[in-house]
Amino acid sequence: MTTDTKTKILYIEDNPLNAKLVQRVLGAEGYEVLVAENGLSGIDQATSTKPDLILMDINLPDLSGREVTTRLRAMDQFKTVPIVALTAQTDEQQRAMTIAAGVDGYITKPFEVEELSQRVKFHLQGGKEHFKIDKDEAQRQYNQELVSHLERKLREVQEANEALKRLDKIKDDFIQRVAHELRTPLTIIYGYGRLLQTAEPLVKIGVTNPEFGAYLDGLVESIERMHTLVNEILTIYRIATREIELNIGPTNMQDLTEECVTSFSQALAQRKIGLIFNKHDFPTVMQVDGDLVKLVFSNLIGNAIKYTPDGGSVSIKADNDGNVLRVKISDTGIGISKEEHQRIFERFYSTSNTELHSTSKTAFQGGGLGLGLSITKGIIDAHEGKIWVESAGKDEQKLPGSTFVLELPMRKTYQQVTPKAGEPN
Ligand code: ADP
């Protein structure tokens, strides 16, 4: 006889000794006995293995045997499969509730070996035990038990969820504190570095030893980069926890975008990337937080350069209807796959190659923490605007390009969002 033709019995039991005993007894009778050690895996195994009969312990660690029976009876494939309770519960009330849940037979432990074999055979042949119970009363008690079990489990899940939130907050606070602690010494090192770059005795040394000047420039550039990263981390956490303070005021958008573009002119020239930009597309005055909106343009233009190979082009276009300023920042770069159109705005989501992380932020596919776009979205959200990306997909050969579209309300009065007391700023 092959295993496939054997009558299959699933025993849902958490005690391995009991499971072994039943496996031995029924195995010797020629049955194939499978064991599931808790209620949920019992349901899964029953569905996948389609047993001819199910033996059910009642006290299980997750769902009770009664609940598993109710669940199985709700499925068409188990409406008529014999389910037999095999339990140490001898209490009349427990027994009645188990019957109300839908079992066909009730065997109490300890059982006689002979009795078990006979009862299994009886149920496999379609036999059903005749129970004498008050069905309505048993059903009422079982319903109550179900609801209180559900309530207990919900409370456990709620507590676990609270504990996870607390842990998440501890982690966030830790990252924020580390970033904050790093920022102060970095600012000092950066300041001294800049001083050294222009200190007369060192400038003189640099004239005779040009490599000395290059070392110093490299050092200052790296410190500046670390400083930017630390600031990015601090900014994103303040945005994520809505602790960002909008400093709204009349802002000349033409000057703002021009300054931003100018800060990239060296990178654009080095990478031979053309730029289409006309500052007169932008309004002269708009109520925004100028520093934060500048950071938005800086991130978007920086990315457009970073993800466009040398020789490509970047365009910044804007128009408005008096109510909304709409800006489109397009590039001729590698593009973004459709599945990533949303995800790229999540914290720390980055597709960039970590091997290139030591390179500059404007190198092709260069360094980044995956924070720029989530900071950008946080700032736009705080201004009650919108941002999204349009791109036909990612293709490093065909270069389909990407367009980031952002909309900022032009006549908005903002609710001030203030930092929480005691937070670093
Ligand atoms: P980072 O550039 O540091 O990885 P960002 O938050 O700025 O982080 O961007 C997240 C991801 O979005 C990037 O890793 C990149 O895959 C994608 N991305 C952003 N801007 C562009 C763009 N202009 N072209 C192609 N991909 C982009």
Residues whose N, C-alpha, C, O or C-beta is under 5 A from the ligand:
A	BS01	ADP	N303 A304 Y307 G333 G335 I336 I344 Y349 S350 T351 S352 G367 G368 L369 G370 L371 G372 L373 S374 S402
